[in-house]
Amino acid sequence: MRVLVQRCKEAQVTVGDELTGKIESGLMLLVGITHEDTEKDAQYLADKVSGLRIFEDDQEKMNLSLLDVGGAVLSVSQFTLYGDCRKGKRPSFAAAARPEAAELLYETFNQLLRDKGIPVETGRFGAMMDVTFTNWGPVTLMLESPVSQEPRA
Protein backbone atom coordinates (compact mmCIF):
# COMPACT_ATOMS: atom_id res chain seq x y z
CA MET A 1 0.00 0.00 0.00
CA ARG A 2 1.30 3.44 -0.92
CA VAL A 3 0.22 6.87 0.25
CA LEU A 4 1.54 10.06 -1.31
CA VAL A 5 1.27 12.66 1.47
CA GLN A 6 1.16 16.36 0.66
CA ARG A 7 0.87 18.99 3.37
CA CYS A 8 -1.71 21.52 2.22
CA LYS A 9 -3.30 24.82 3.11
CA GLU A 10 -6.52 23.73 1.38
CA ALA A 11 -7.71 20.97 -0.92
CA GLN A 12 -10.84 19.92 -2.75
CA VAL A 13 -12.04 17.25 -5.13
CA THR A 14 -14.91 17.35 -7.60
CA VAL A 15 -16.55 14.71 -9.76
CA GLY A 16 -18.13 16.47 -12.71
CA ASP A 17 -19.82 19.51 -11.18
CA GLU A 18 -20.23 17.89 -7.74
CA LEU A 19 -17.90 18.87 -4.89
CA THR A 20 -17.30 15.57 -3.06
CA GLY A 21 -14.66 16.66 -0.54
CA LYS A 22 -13.05 19.84 0.75
CA ILE A 23 -10.66 20.61 3.62
CA GLU A 24 -8.74 23.53 4.98
CA SER A 25 -5.28 22.98 6.52
CA GLY A 26 -4.14 19.37 6.68
CA LEU A 27 -2.99 16.57 4.39
CA MET A 28 -3.85 15.71 0.81
CA LEU A 29 -3.47 11.92 0.43
CA LEU A 30 -3.28 9.91 -2.77
CA VAL A 31 -3.84 6.26 -1.81
CA GLY A 32 -2.73 3.29 -3.93
CA ILE A 33 -3.41 -0.36 -3.15
CA THR A 34 -1.72 -3.46 -4.55
CA HIS A 35 -2.80 -7.12 -4.63
CA GLU A 36 -1.09 -8.26 -1.44
CA ASP A 37 -2.35 -5.45 0.82
CA THR A 38 -4.42 -6.26 3.89
CA GLU A 39 -5.97 -4.41 6.81
CA LYS A 40 -2.55 -4.58 8.53
CA ASP A 41 -1.15 -2.37 5.76
CA ALA A 42 -4.03 0.09 6.17
CA GLN A 43 -3.49 0.19 9.94
CA TYR A 44 0.26 0.76 9.56
CA LEU A 45 -0.28 3.67 7.17
CA ALA A 46 -3.14 5.22 9.18
CA ASP A 47 -0.84 5.20 12.22
CA LYS A 48 2.02 6.65 10.18
CA VAL A 49 -0.08 9.39 8.53
CA SER A 50 -1.74 10.49 11.78
CA GLY A 51 1.55 10.63 13.69
CA LEU A 52 3.87 11.97 11.00
CA ARG A 53 5.51 15.13 12.35
CA ILE A 54 5.50 17.41 9.32
CA PHE A 55 3.82 20.52 10.72
CA GLU A 56 5.93 23.30 12.19
CA ASP A 57 6.02 24.18 15.88
CA ASP A 58 6.54 27.72 17.19
CA GLN A 59 10.29 27.39 16.45
CA GLU A 60 9.50 26.56 12.81
CA LYS A 61 10.69 22.96 13.16
CA MET A 62 8.69 20.06 11.76
CA ASN A 63 7.68 18.74 15.14
CA LEU A 64 3.88 18.47 15.10
CA SER A 65 1.57 15.81 13.70
CA LEU A 66 -1.81 16.10 12.04
CA LEU A 67 -3.36 15.15 15.39
CA ASP A 68 -1.34 17.85 17.18
CA VAL A 69 -2.52 20.62 14.84
CA GLY A 70 -6.12 19.42 14.47
CA GLY A 71 -5.81 19.13 10.70
CA ALA A 72 -8.03 17.27 8.26
CA VAL A 73 -7.42 14.80 5.43
CA LEU A 74 -8.57 14.80 1.82
CA SER A 75 -8.12 11.19 0.68
CA VAL A 76 -8.25 10.27 -3.00
CA SER A 77 -7.89 6.73 -4.37
CA GLN A 78 -5.06 6.56 -6.90
CA PHE A 79 -4.32 3.26 -8.65
CA THR A 80 -1.71 5.01 -10.82
CA LEU A 81 0.67 5.01 -7.83
CA TYR A 82 1.31 1.41 -8.90
CA GLY A 83 2.03 2.33 -12.52
CA ASP A 84 5.17 0.67 -13.89
CA CYS A 85 6.89 2.71 -16.62
CA ARG A 86 10.06 0.62 -16.99
CA LYS A 87 9.04 -0.95 -20.32
CA GLY A 88 7.72 0.90 -23.33
CA LYS A 89 5.88 4.21 -23.31
CA ARG A 90 2.57 3.16 -21.73
CA PRO A 91 2.42 2.46 -17.97
CA SER A 92 1.36 -0.97 -16.80
CA PHE A 93 -1.05 -1.02 -13.87
CA ALA A 94 -0.84 -4.78 -13.31
CA ALA A 95 0.45 -4.22 -9.75
CA ALA A 96 -2.67 -2.26 -8.74
CA ALA A 97 -5.31 -4.22 -6.82
CA ARG A 98 -8.63 -5.12 -8.46
CA PRO A 99 -11.19 -2.36 -7.88
CA GLU A 100 -13.46 -4.45 -5.62
CA ALA A 101 -10.64 -5.31 -3.19
CA ALA A 102 -9.00 -1.88 -3.43
CA GLU A 103 -12.22 -0.01 -2.63
CA LEU A 104 -12.81 -2.02 0.54
CA LEU A 105 -9.26 -1.44 1.78
CA TYR A 106 -9.38 2.26 0.80
CA GLU A 107 -12.57 2.70 2.86
CA THR A 108 -10.98 0.80 5.76
CA PHE A 109 -7.94 3.11 5.68
CA ASN A 110 -10.17 6.21 5.73
CA GLN A 111 -12.23 4.82 8.62
CA LEU A 112 -9.08 4.08 10.62
CA LEU A 113 -8.12 7.75 10.28
CA ARG A 114 -11.63 8.82 11.33
CA ASP A 115 -11.42 6.51 14.34
CA LYS A 116 -8.41 8.56 15.46
CA GLY A 117 -10.56 11.71 15.43
CA ILE A 118 -9.28 13.04 12.11
CA PRO A 119 -11.88 14.61 9.79
CA VAL A 120 -11.62 12.78 6.45
CA GLU A 121 -13.11 13.97 3.17
CA THR A 122 -12.87 11.85 0.03
CA GLY A 123 -13.27 11.75 -3.68
CA ARG A 124 -15.38 9.04 -5.31
CA PHE A 125 -13.65 5.70 -5.76
CA GLY A 126 -13.02 4.84 -9.41
CA ALA A 127 -14.36 8.13 -10.77
CA MET A 128 -12.56 10.67 -12.95
CA MET A 129 -11.87 13.48 -10.48
CA ASP A 130 -10.52 17.01 -10.49
CA VAL A 131 -8.29 17.61 -7.47
CA THR A 132 -7.03 21.06 -6.56
CA PHE A 133 -4.90 22.02 -3.58
CA THR A 134 -2.27 24.39 -2.30
CA ASN A 135 0.84 22.44 -1.33
CA TRP A 136 2.25 24.06 1.81
CA GLY A 137 6.04 24.18 1.94
CA PRO A 138 5.99 22.31 -0.34
CA VAL A 139 6.08 19.11 1.70
CA THR A 140 5.50 15.87 -0.25
CA LEU A 141 6.36 12.39 1.05
CA MET A 142 5.81 8.87 -0.28
CA LEU A 143 4.86 6.31 2.37
CA GLU A 144 4.79 2.60 1.69
CA SER A 145 3.64 -0.14 3.98
CA PRO A 146 6.40 -2.62 4.82
CA VAL A 147 3.70 -5.07 5.90
CA SER A 148 2.83 -5.80 2.26
CA GLN A 149 6.42 -6.91 1.69
CA GLU A 150 6.48 -9.44 4.56
CA PRO A 151 6.04 -13.12 3.73
CA ARG A 152 2.42 -14.27 4.13
CA ALA A 153 1.65 -17.18 6.43
C-alpha positions in Angstrom: 0.0 0.0 0.0 1.3 3.4 -0.9 0.2 6.9 0.2 1.5 10.1 -1.3 1.3 12.7 1.5 1.2 16.4 0.7 0.9 19.0 3.4 -1.7 21.5 2.2 -3.3 24.8 3.1 -6.5 23.7 1.4 -7.7 21.0 -0.9 -10.8 19.9 -2.7 -12.0 17.2 -5.1 -14.9 17.3 -7.6 -16.6 14.7 -9.8 -18.1 16.5 -12.7 -19.8 19.5 -11.2 -20.2 17.9 -7.7 -17.9 18.9 -4.9 -17.3 15.6 -3.1 -14.7 16.7 -0.5 -13.0 19.8 0.8 -10.7 20.6 3.6 -8.7 23.5 5.0 -5.3 23.0 6.5 -4.1 19.4 6.7 -3.0 16.6 4.4 -3.8 15.7 0.8 -3.5 11.9 0.4 -3.3 9.9 -2.8 -3.8 6.3 -1.8 -2.7 3.3 -3.9 -3.4 -0.4 -3.1 -1.7 -3.5 -4.5 -2.8 -7.1 -4.6 -1.1 -8.3 -1.4 -2.3 -5.5 0.8 -4.4 -6.3 3.9 -6.0 -4.4 6.8 -2.6 -4.6 8.5 -1.2 -2.4 5.8 -4.0 0.1 6.2 -3.5 0.2 9.9 0.3 0.8 9.6 -0.3 3.7 7.2 -3.1 5.2 9.2 -0.8 5.2 12.2 2.0 6.7 10.2 -0.1 9.4 8.5 -1.7 10.5 11.8 1.5 10.6 13.7 3.9 12.0 11.0 5.5 15.1 12.4 5.5 17.4 9.3 3.8 20.5 10.7 5.9 23.3 12.2 6.0 24.2 15.9 6.5 27.7 17.2 10.3 27.4 16.5 9.5 26.6 12.8 10.7 23.0 13.2 8.7 20.1 11.8 7.7 18.7 15.1 3.9 18.5 15.1 1.6 15.8 13.7 -1.8 16.1 12.0 -3.4 15.1 15.4 -1.3 17.9 17.2 -2.5 20.6 14.8 -6.1 19.4 14.5 -5.8 19.1 10.7 -8.0 17.3 8.3 -7.4 14.8 5.4 -8.6 14.8 1.8 -8.1 11.2 0.7 -8.2 10.3 -3.0 -7.9 6.7 -4.4 -5.1 6.6 -6.9 -4.3 3.3 -8.7 -1.7 5.0 -10.8 0.7 5.0 -7.8 1.3 1.4 -8.9 2.0 2.3 -12.5 5.2 0.7 -13.9 6.9 2.7 -16.6 10.1 0.6 -17.0 9.0 -0.9 -20.3 7.7 0.9 -23.3 5.9 4.2 -23.3 2.6 3.2 -21.7 2.4 2.5 -18.0 1.4 -1.0 -16.8 -1.0 -1.0 -13.9 -0.8 -4.8 -13.3 0.4 -4.2 -9.8 -2.7 -2.3 -8.7 -5.3 -4.2 -6.8 -8.6 -5.1 -8.5 -11.2 -2.4 -7.9 -13.5 -4.5 -5.6 -10.6 -5.3 -3.2 -9.0 -1.9 -3.4 -12.2 0.0 -2.6 -12.8 -2.0 0.5 -9.3 -1.4 1.8 -9.4 2.3 0.8 -12.6 2.7 2.9 -11.0 0.8 5.8 -7.9 3.1 5.7 -10.2 6.2 5.7 -12.2 4.8 8.6 -9.1 4.1 10.6 -8.1 7.8 10.3 -11.6 8.8 11.3 -11.4 6.5 14.3 -8.4 8.6 15.5 -10.6 11.7 15.4 -9.3 13.0 12.1 -11.9 14.6 9.8 -11.6 12.8 6.5 -13.1 14.0 3.2 -12.9 11.8 0.0 -13.3 11.7 -3.7 -15.4 9.0 -5.3 -13.6 5.7 -5.8 -13.0 4.8 -9.4 -14.4 8.1 -10.8 -12.6 10.7 -12.9 -11.9 13.5 -10.5 -10.5 17.0 -10.5 -8.3 17.6 -7.5 -7.0 21.1 -6.6 -4.9 22.0 -3.6 -2.3 24.4 -2.3 0.8 22.4 -1.3 2.2 24.1 1.8 6.0 24.2 1.9 6.0 22.3 -0.3 6.1 19.1 1.7 5.5 15.9 -0.2 6.4 12.4 1.0 5.8 8.9 -0.3 4.9 6.3 2.4 4.8 2.6 1.7 3.6 -0.1 4.0 6.4 -2.6 4.8 3.7 -5.1 5.9 2.8 -5.8 2.3 6.4 -6.9 1.7 6.5 -9.4 4.6 6.0 -13.1 3.7 2.4 -14.3 4.1 1.6 -17.2 6.4 
